[in-house]
Amino acid sequence: MAVQVPLHTALSLLSLLFLAQGAHGGGPREDFRFCGQRNQTQKSSLLYERTQERHIAIKNSEEVLTIHAPFPAAQEASWLFPDPRGLYHFCLYWDRHSGKFHLRYGRHDYLLSNQASGLLCFRHQEESRAQGPPLLATSVRSWWSPKNSSLPGASGFTFYFHDPPQRASTNASVDMCELKQDLQRLSQLLKLPQKASRRPAATLASQQLQSLESKLSSVRFPGDTLSFEEERVNATVWKLRPTAGLQDLYIHSREEEEQSEVLEYSVLLPRALFQRTKGRRGEAEKRLLLVDFSSQALFQDKNSSQVLGEKVLGIVVQNTKVTALPEPVVLTFQHQPQPKNVTLQCVFWVEGPTLSSPGSWSSAGCKTHRKETQTSCLCDHLTYFAVLMVSSVEVDTVHKHYLTLLSYVGCVISALACVFTIAAHLCSRRKPRDYTIKVHMNLLLAVFLLDVSFLLSEPVALTGSRTACCASAIFLHFSLLACLSWMGLEGYNLHRLVVEVFGTYVPGYVLKLSAVGWGFPALLVMLVALVDVNNLWGPSSWLCPRTPESVIYQSMCWDPGLPGRLRHQPWPLQPGVPV
């Protein structure tokens, strides 16, 4: 699909084209970078001094380059620059995530502080008017202004900061630094060990998402685009002005490190989306929000489904529900090759019916195009998207065909043998009075019911009736438990015959065994039905790979939540249909 972006739009979207770095990459880019050129005419040195004031200052002279910052100094505070004279390129970096504040001077790197992890909010900058050799070709870039901005030549520069607000703003709009602080806290929350007891509750997760969307929609910033980058969450806000041109928008992430499961991703937003959401002339502009989570801690369903690389992408338009787009939103993930028994499925997040209930993943409205190292999702709406990793039994189509044939033939032979044996017993004129034969007949009846319920499971699933499939699953569950119960009772009866040879008469013995063999399974099935009859029985399916890009869904009526083997598909199912 061709992407056409006019020049003025491309300039305003420059920061969007390199949006996401992710938690598993090389870390977010530096929070502050000041670069320039220094003409070294004699032996000189570097001096770093910690200041109590909230500013970063760079002062140049013939003898020394002095840097002031509010961060604790490293072991050394003074260094000699290399001897050769000439023009040296240098950059001063501050990376809050790693806590490093260092200077790159030519080919040498000087660590000024390794405890520079505090968040500072930019206030303003000043150029020094003092006499001295000027710093040439100076530029600055930071998290509050991601574009590289050129500065006039001067002998020194001072960048003033202030601490982030301690309390949330009560105004309708949100300060950039306040939002940055909230994203930092959210990133720290997502970094917690992913143990079940420490995962955010469903209510907390929903509140976190709603609060994040609200603050991104009301943050104050100049220009058309604003980006925030943290270790586990990145966010970009784009103003949708009513008078802006309508073109497709292509967003591409930076490449992650090789050990990352998701190497990079891209998003293509069709122009139909902007035609629907930009509003009318005279109305306030709406905002397009793109949030990149490198942790699925806020997106935990009851089955603990695994998302590829824990990457979740949220695309939302402020106060607008976008559905049934004529052109799909295309999300493309470049990733590592997956095992043969893992199938990738494009899904989106569905909030639970109540705040306290967990959400779930759904694939409705999304199509999945699979390749060995690339998965594309074509969806007709906006929400939080991910690629679900579906584990399945590693059975290809050919093996599945023969295994199914053997299973059906074996079940038919077993069922016919049970019928002939029971019929022969009932038609016999001289029936033995030994209760052991009656125990055998009950076991054969349980085996017959199990064979019949298994043979009917897949045809009933193909009918598309959830009620019929649920009834078939209950019948299969009861038959299986009854079969196991009568096998246990056969062992108990054998024990009485072999070990307890004398004094083994019990009044109503067969009736009591029948109460256990048939009553106990029925009681268990009723108890399970009282817990959750809709989710514990119903249509289930697993995946049979045919090619790396194509799979077949094989279905039966059983437990849709059985981990590791079966997966619950949205009803109605279409088993046997290639994807």
PyMOL commands that set and color helices and strands:
alter all, ss='L'
color gray80, all
select helices_A, chain A and resi 7-12+16-18+176-190+196-198+202-218+271-277+397-427+435-463+466-498+509-536
alter helices_A, ss='H'
color red, helices_A
select strands_A, chain A and resi 32-40+45-50+55-60+64-69+78-80+86-95+100-105+108-113+121-127+136-142+149-150+156-162+225-229+233-240+249-252+262-269+286-293+306-317+329-335+342-350+360-362+366-370+374-379+384-391+538-547+550-558
alter strands_A, ss='S'
color yellow, strands_A
deselect
rebuild
show_as cartoon
